[in-house]
Amino acid sequence: MADYKKIVSVMKSRTDGLSSQGFSTQETGCDLGTSYNEFLKKEVKNNKSFGIDWDTFKVYADELGYYPTCENFKTMPDTIYNVLFKLTIWDSIGGDKIKNQGIANILVLYYGLGLFSVYEALKKFGYVPPYKSSELKTNTNLGFFKLSENDVDFINKLDAEGKSPLLFNELTKITPKDKVYWLSKPYVLRTSEKIGLGVGVLFVGYLVYKFIKR
């Protein structure tokens, strides 16, 4: 199964800093500056730190035992970030139930991009999403990122059929830089891919053997 511990520190470093991405703005009461919001097409106040939004940071403060201060939000210590990453981003993709680490890594990135692109990729393999594409594009509530059990089951079915590399390619079409990055990580290469690689090596070895015997 995929493990969030393999990706949490990587994601924190890749989402370093403050941002304002999302369909809605949030009042933080902190001086966090502003940045251009790709969804709203305008400059708005920053409301995210290391990919974690202010409302989420504030809601979990009492439960997790930290102070929801501006300083903690800005610096986002590992003791806070790691737990919030698991409870919000990782759990939203059903990460603990996904068998392929490489697929889970890419789906984490889609947490900020929405379900539409994920379903478009899955449809290439015959999946029927629970929502119409037009609904996901126009309804921001439906666009809230949370994969269902059916979604995860289908993703694992593709993995069992040895199609995770194909799904990985589909999911990274709109983020080619991420494809290059994650393929550089050793834990992306799962058992099914290792088997394919091993068979290829054995076949080449067999051809060399036959050539020498001649």
Residue pairs with C-beta under 8 A, 6 or more apart in sequence:
1 96
1 97
1 98
1 99
2 95
2 96
2 98
2 99
2 100
2 101
2 103
2 104
2 105
3 101
4 85
4 86
4 90
4 95
4 96
6 101
6 187
7 101
7 104
7 105
7 108
8 81
8 82
8 85
8 86
8 90
9 78
10 185
11 51
11 85
11 89
11 108
12 50
12 76
12 78
12 81
12 85
15 50
15 51
16 50
17 49
17 50
18 32
18 33
18 35
18 46
18 48
18 49
18 74
19 35
19 46
19 48
19 49
19 51
20 34
20 35
20 36
20 37
20 44
20 45
20 46
20 47
20 48
21 37
21 38
21 39
21 48
21 112
22 37
22 39
22 47
22 48
22 53
22 112
23 39
23 40
23 140
23 143
24 140
25 37
25 40
25 44
25 45
25 47
26 47
26 53
26 54
26 55
27 45
28 45
28 46
28 47
28 54
28 70
28 73
29 70
30 54
30 70
30 73
30 74
31 70
32 45
32 46
32 47
32 49
32 70
32 73
32 74
33 45
33 46
34 43
34 44
34 45
34 46
35 43
35 44
35 46
36 42
36 43
37 43
37 44
47 53
47 54
47 55
48 54
49 57
49 73
49 74
49 76
50 76
50 81
51 85
51 89
51 111
51 112
52 76
52 81
52 84
52 85
52 88
54 73
56 84
56 88
57 68
57 72
57 73
57 80
57 84
58 68
60 83
60 84
60 87
61 67
61 68
64 80
64 83
64 84
66 72
66 79
66 80
72 80
89 108
89 111
90 96
90 108
92 111
92 145
92 146
92 147
93 104
93 107
93 108
93 110
93 111
93 145
93 147
94 147
94 149
94 151
94 152
95 104
95 107
95 108
97 149
97 152
97 156
98 104
98 107
98 152
98 155
98 156
99 156
99 159
99 160
99 190
100 155
100 156
100 159
100 164
100 190
101 187
101 188
101 190
102 164
102 168
102 182
102 185
102 187
102 188
102 189
102 190
103 155
103 159
103 164
103 167
103 168
103 171
105 182
105 185
105 188
106 168
106 171
106 172
106 175
106 178
106 182
107 118
107 147
107 171
109 175
109 178
110 117
110 118
110 145
110 171
111 145
112 145
113 174
114 136
114 143
114 145
115 129
115 131
115 136
115 142
115 143
115 144
115 145
115 146
115 147
116 133
116 136
116 137
116 143
117 171
117 174
118 147
118 151
118 171
119 127
119 129
119 131
119 133
119 136
120 133
121 167
121 170
121 171
121 173
122 129
122 151
122 154
122 155
122 167
123 129
124 170
125 154
125 158
125 163
125 166
125 167
125 170
127 151
127 154
129 136
130 148
130 150
131 142
135 142
136 142
136 143
137 143
147 155
155 167
158 164
158 166
158 167
159 190
159 192
162 192
162 196
164 190
164 192
164 193
165 192
165 193
168 179
168 188
169 179
172 178
172 179
172 182
182 188
189 197
